[in-house]
């Protein structure tokens, strides 16, 4: 079986991310969740905090590991010998972006396949950026993240009450 990697910012890890991780864990011998250190995005959580939250959420999955990476994903893939990139798709706009990214990745990493997994319909509209905005305005994010992540958000965002 193939060795897969699912990379992202995971700021914070959402129920949509977790849905993709759990499905991918069933498909591959091993799955590594790669948390991007430096993303160009302004993050609420440090890379270490994001990785810790993901680890806590997937601790029941023996074939899933979590790493932090910096730089190009292609460097991590080549270094650690991954065969497959897992990408989550929420809708058509995600697919257009991810399809282009898969083309670039195939040029950077010949022989590494990209597998797209669609989130379940109830999670199609869940995005980390929405979670952070809702939390910053004092809204309830319980439909988008686990209680553990909601509590972590409460510690980071003043005025947020999960």
Residue pairs with C-beta under 8 A, 6 or more apart in sequence:
1 28
1 29
2 28
2 29
2 83
2 84
2 113
3 28
3 29
3 30
3 32
3 80
3 81
3 82
3 83
3 84
4 24
4 27
4 28
4 30
4 31
4 32
4 82
4 83
4 84
4 85
4 86
4 115
5 31
5 32
5 33
5 34
5 73
5 76
5 77
5 80
5 82
5 84
5 85
5 86
6 20
6 21
6 24
6 31
6 32
6 33
6 34
6 85
6 86
6 87
6 88
7 33
7 34
7 35
7 36
7 69
7 73
7 76
7 85
8 17
8 34
8 35
8 36
8 88
9 35
9 36
9 39
9 41
9 43
9 50
9 128
10 17
10 33
10 35
10 50
10 53
10 54
10 128
11 39
11 41
11 43
11 44
11 45
11 50
11 128
11 132
12 44
12 45
12 50
12 53
12 128
12 131
12 132
12 145
12 149
12 152
12 153
13 50
13 53
13 54
13 57
13 128
13 145
13 149
14 123
14 126
14 127
14 128
14 131
14 144
14 145
14 149
15 123
15 126
15 143
15 144
15 145
15 146
16 88
16 90
16 119
16 123
16 124
16 126
16 127
16 144
17 54
17 88
18 57
18 58
18 146
19 119
19 120
19 123
20 86
20 88
20 117
20 119
21 31
21 33
21 54
21 57
21 58
21 61
21 64
22 58
22 61
23 117
24 31
24 86
24 115
24 117
25 31
25 58
25 61
25 63
25 64
27 115
28 63
28 84
28 86
29 63
30 63
30 64
30 65
31 61
31 63
31 64
31 65
31 86
32 64
32 65
32 66
32 67
32 80
32 82
33 54
33 58
33 64
33 65
33 66
33 67
34 66
34 67
34 68
34 69
34 73
34 76
35 47
35 50
35 51
35 54
35 66
35 67
35 68
35 69
36 47
36 68
36 69
36 70
37 47
37 68
37 69
37 70
38 70
38 71
43 50
44 132
44 153
44 156
44 157
45 53
45 152
45 156
47 68
48 68
49 152
51 66
51 67
51 68
53 148
53 149
53 152
54 66
55 66
56 148
57 146
57 148
57 149
58 64
58 66
67 76
69 75
69 76
72 108
73 85
73 105
74 105
74 108
74 109
76 82
77 85
77 109
77 112
78 109
82 112
83 111
83 112
83 113
84 112
84 113
84 114
84 115
85 102
85 105
85 109
85 112
85 113
85 114
85 115
86 114
86 115
86 117
87 98
87 101
87 102
87 114
87 115
87 116
87 117
88 94
88 116
88 117
88 118
88 119
89 95
89 98
89 116
89 117
89 118
89 119
90 118
90 119
90 123
90 124
90 125
90 126
90 127
91 124
95 116
98 114
98 116
101 114
102 114
102 116
105 112
105 114
106 112
106 114
119 126
126 143
126 144
130 144
131 141
131 144
131 145
131 153
132 153
132 157
134 140
134 141
134 144
135 141
135 150
135 153
135 157
135 160
136 157
136 159
136 160
138 159
138 160
138 161
140 162
141 150
141 153
141 162
142 150
142 162
145 153
147 162
150 162
151 162
153 160
153 162
154 160
154 161
154 162
